[in-house]
């Protein structure tokens, strides 16, 4: 903290303001949350799925995730662009600001892992994160789904507790 000293008339006094030298977590989060970005476009004919927050997402599972974050006051950005060297611009499903490190954390939900082409693309994207120094269990959270194994709400809660709260 910085204490301001000033002269009033011929007397020296301490102003009753104490100004933090570094912004508080709430100020950093509010500034980050206020930054605008252009997400990925929705193509004509794709399903219209709206979250409790009023955002459009691409799948029912993304809606489940977004609604969980909203209900638990976890501030996120949906499909905020991220440039990865060797891969180009990707749009992580959710981006958060880490209270612990001040860095962004990314959450990818891979929802069709039983489809071969989808799985290959997902693995390639996850590899691109790692080549750019964004590692699973540090700044990258991933959930998976197949036709037989649906998104598990207990796992969502455990991951959120571990990395986001």
C-alpha positions as CSV (number, residue, x, y, z in Angstrom):
1,X,0.0,0.0,0.0
2,X,1.0,3.5,-0.7
3,X,0.3,6.3,1.8
4,X,0.0,9.8,0.2
5,X,1.5,12.7,2.0
6,X,0.6,16.2,1.2
7,X,0.8,19.8,2.4
8,X,-2.4,21.5,3.4
9,X,-1.7,25.2,4.1
10,X,1.6,25.2,6.0
11,X,0.9,21.9,7.8
12,X,1.8,18.4,6.7
13,X,-1.0,15.8,6.9
14,X,-1.6,12.2,5.9
15,X,-4.5,12.0,3.5
16,X,-7.2,9.6,4.6
17,X,-6.8,7.7,1.3
18,X,-4.7,4.6,1.1
19,X,-4.4,3.5,-2.4
20,X,-3.4,-0.1,-3.3
21,X,-0.2,-0.2,-5.4
22,X,-1.5,-3.4,-7.1
23,X,-5.1,-4.0,-8.1
24,X,-7.1,-6.4,-6.0
25,X,-8.2,-9.8,-7.4
26,X,-11.7,-8.5,-7.9
27,X,-10.4,-5.5,-9.9
28,X,-8.2,-7.8,-12.1
29,X,-11.1,-10.2,-12.7
30,X,-13.5,-7.3,-13.5
31,X,-11.0,-5.9,-16.0
32,X,-10.4,-9.3,-17.6
33,X,-14.2,-9.9,-17.7
34,X,-14.8,-6.5,-19.4
35,X,-12.4,-7.2,-22.2
36,X,-14.3,-7.8,-25.4
37,X,-13.5,-10.5,-28.0
38,X,-15.0,-12.0,-31.2
39,X,-16.0,-15.6,-30.7
40,X,-16.4,-18.3,-33.4
41,X,-19.4,-17.8,-35.7
42,X,-22.4,-20.1,-35.6
43,X,-23.3,-21.4,-39.0
44,X,-26.8,-21.4,-40.4
45,X,-28.8,-24.6,-39.5
46,X,-26.9,-25.4,-36.3
47,X,-29.0,-26.0,-33.1
48,X,-29.8,-22.9,-31.0
49,X,-28.9,-23.8,-27.4
50,X,-29.1,-21.0,-24.9
51,X,-27.5,-21.0,-21.4
52,X,-29.0,-19.6,-18.2
53,X,-26.7,-16.6,-18.8
54,X,-28.4,-16.0,-22.2
55,X,-25.4,-17.1,-24.3
56,X,-25.6,-19.4,-27.3
57,X,-23.5,-22.5,-27.1
58,X,-22.9,-25.4,-29.5
59,X,-24.0,-28.4,-27.4
60,X,-26.2,-29.6,-24.5
61,X,-23.0,-30.5,-22.7
62,X,-21.6,-27.0,-23.1
63,X,-24.8,-25.7,-21.8
64,X,-24.5,-27.9,-18.7
65,X,-21.0,-26.6,-18.1
66,X,-21.9,-23.0,-18.7
67,X,-24.9,-23.2,-16.4
68,X,-22.8,-24.8,-13.7
69,X,-20.2,-22.0,-13.9
70,X,-23.0,-19.4,-13.9
71,X,-24.8,-20.9,-10.8
72,X,-21.4,-21.1,-9.0
73,X,-20.4,-17.5,-9.9
74,X,-17.4,-18.7,-11.9
75,X,-16.7,-16.0,-14.5
76,X,-15.8,-17.4,-17.9
77,X,-15.5,-16.5,-21.5
78,X,-17.1,-18.8,-24.1
79,X,-15.0,-19.5,-27.2
80,X,-12.5,-16.7,-26.6
81,X,-9.9,-16.9,-29.4
82,X,-6.4,-18.2,-28.5
83,X,-3.5,-18.3,-31.0
84,X,-1.4,-21.5,-30.8
85,X,1.9,-21.6,-32.7
86,X,1.8,-24.4,-35.3
87,X,-2.0,-24.6,-35.1
88,X,-3.4,-21.1,-35.6
89,X,-6.4,-19.7,-33.8
90,X,-8.4,-22.1,-31.7
91,X,-11.6,-21.3,-29.7
92,X,-11.4,-23.0,-26.3
93,X,-14.9,-23.9,-25.0
94,X,-14.3,-21.9,-21.8
95,X,-11.6,-19.6,-20.6
96,X,-11.1,-18.5,-17.0
97,X,-8.7,-16.3,-15.1
98,X,-6.8,-18.2,-12.5
99,X,-6.9,-16.6,-9.0
100,X,-3.7,-18.4,-8.1
101,X,-1.5,-17.5,-11.0
102,X,-3.3,-14.7,-12.8
103,X,-3.0,-16.7,-16.1
104,X,-5.8,-17.9,-18.3
105,X,-7.0,-21.5,-17.8
106,X,-8.8,-23.3,-20.7
107,X,-11.5,-25.9,-20.5
108,X,-12.2,-28.1,-23.5
109,X,-15.1,-30.5,-23.7
110,X,-14.5,-33.2,-26.2
111,X,-18.0,-34.5,-26.7
112,X,-17.9,-37.1,-29.5
113,X,-14.8,-39.1,-28.7
114,X,-16.4,-42.3,-30.2
115,X,-16.3,-40.7,-33.6
116,X,-12.9,-41.4,-35.2
117,X,-12.4,-38.2,-37.1
118,X,-13.5,-36.1,-34.2
119,X,-11.2,-37.9,-31.8
120,X,-8.2,-37.5,-34.1
121,X,-8.9,-33.7,-34.3
122,X,-9.3,-33.5,-30.6
123,X,-6.0,-35.2,-29.9
124,X,-4.2,-33.0,-32.4
125,X,-5.7,-29.9,-30.7
126,X,-4.7,-31.1,-27.2
127,X,-1.2,-31.8,-28.5
128,X,-1.0,-28.2,-29.9
129,X,-1.9,-26.8,-26.4
130,X,1.0,-28.8,-25.0
131,X,3.4,-27.7,-27.7
132,X,2.6,-24.1,-26.7
133,X,3.3,-24.7,-23.0
134,X,-0.3,-25.1,-21.9
135,X,-0.4,-28.5,-20.0
136,X,-3.2,-30.7,-18.9
137,X,-3.7,-30.4,-15.2
138,X,-2.1,-26.9,-15.1
139,X,-3.7,-24.5,-17.5
140,X,-5.8,-27.0,-19.4
141,X,-8.9,-28.9,-18.2
142,X,-10.5,-31.5,-20.5
143,X,-13.7,-33.4,-20.1
144,X,-14.7,-36.2,-22.5
145,X,-17.9,-37.8,-23.6
146,X,-19.1,-40.7,-25.9
147,X,-22.5,-42.0,-26.7
148,X,-22.1,-44.5,-23.8
149,X,-20.3,-42.2,-21.3
150,X,-22.1,-38.9,-20.7
151,X,-20.7,-35.8,-19.0
152,X,-20.5,-36.5,-15.3
153,X,-21.6,-33.6,-13.0
154,X,-19.5,-34.9,-10.1
155,X,-16.4,-34.7,-12.3
156,X,-17.3,-31.1,-13.3
157,X,-17.7,-30.1,-9.7
158,X,-14.3,-31.8,-8.7
159,X,-12.5,-30.1,-11.6
160,X,-14.0,-26.7,-10.8
161,X,-13.1,-27.0,-7.1
162,X,-9.5,-28.1,-8.0
163,X,-8.7,-25.5,-10.6
164,X,-11.2,-22.6,-10.6
165,X,-12.3,-22.0,-7.0
